[in-house]
């Protein structure tokens, strides 16, 4: 607030007028931007920007704009996943076994699907790792690709417990995928099933979801 010079007046009427002007001048400050009134500290009100990234974008669980069934000629949209670790908790009886692994190119991303049978709902931990290591012995696992996306499926069981025949472990090497070079399946170990997705080039954004009837864990890797 600008300093106000007060002039002395010899008569009482002039002093009253000066006092009234001073009070009116201070009261007008309440209309200034950021003024909180009451002599307190100034406050600032902000509106969240629409461009602020959602937590799901940072966590890698964002849903791609493209439809799951989109084809290149449909112009499905742009993939908006993240590259940070993505996690989800299993549910139900948690006696699931992976029966199939597949890779399907989509418009803007490649879809890696783990089909499961048994009871319960799978959880997951999906993240980029520096090296693919066998979950049992810790030995290096060869995976084609420049970056390695590790997929750990939670809530899985040995075939003898789930009553379901497990996937035979054949590596999946898609011919027409843009980002996914190979998927190497490493079977179930202590309630967790691990697979490694070899990605071409730098780590690509990814998204994780679960489908039902049949139960599937889906990992979409952006182009």
Secondary structure, DSSP 8 states (H G I E B T S, - for coil): ---------SSHHHHHHHHHHHHHHHHGGGGSTT--STT----------TTS--HHHHHT----SS-TT--GGG-------BSS-EEE--EEEEEEEEEEEEEEE-SSEEEEEEEEEEEEE-EEEEEEESS-B-TTT--B---SSSEEEEEEEESB--HHHH---------B--SS-SSEEEEEEEEEETTEEEEEEEESSS---EEEEEETTTEEEEEEEE-
